[in-house]
Amino acid sequence: MLQSQFHPLKANASTGELYLPLEYHPNIIITAPRLSDIPKLPDLLNDPGVCIWLQGPPYPYEIEHSEEWVTKLVEETEEILQELKDAEGNDTLKLVGGSPVRCIREIKEDGTDVLIGDIHLRRCETMELAPGIKDNSESWEDSPKLLGLANMRRENGDPEILWSVGYFLATSHSGQGIMTSAFRALLQQWAIPRMGIRRMIGETYAENYGSQRVLEKNGFVFREIVKGHIEAKGKKHDICVFDMNVPL
């Protein structure tokens, strides 16, 4: 019997929306981004307990930022879903270049849900943190960019692709193991079997011990501390770098 190309995602019985459940948190799911997230995202990303650990999003995070970002994510998700839909009926499950689910939501008693976080997987566009690059590169200044271009051009499912992960969670839900479980579900149920991910790096601010535990509990191994690697919000930060490899 052929498996659906959307396997192992579940479908909401009422709306048909696809989601990934968490084994140890039955009230938490991971879904696709929604346009209705636009007005909700600024409150999450302007929370001092969240934005202090994030490099990328602008601060303060305005509704205009949210409109542009969420619209882009919805379009990217629809492309992945269409790719999977087009592959229905194939003998094997298609390897895709991303995850159609990334938004972490809490289901309330009345059946509604609330956006509480995000977790996303992306190819490394630059390779300055790739394992061993400093040792193997004759031209340290040029090779990370060139290797990054090569990484972006590899075909979906190529085991040599180097991936990274980013995530955040509302402070109201921190300390409950939710992000560890969300990453485990996304990694084991989608990233590895449906994207062919075999090599990943993770990076956190050196002081972000909670994020480091999330990586360690999902099989990442600490490699090094890189001094002053990131400049965000007017301050340079040391980062901890972690590696994860899945045997072929």
Disulfide bonds with the S-S distance in Angstrom:
none
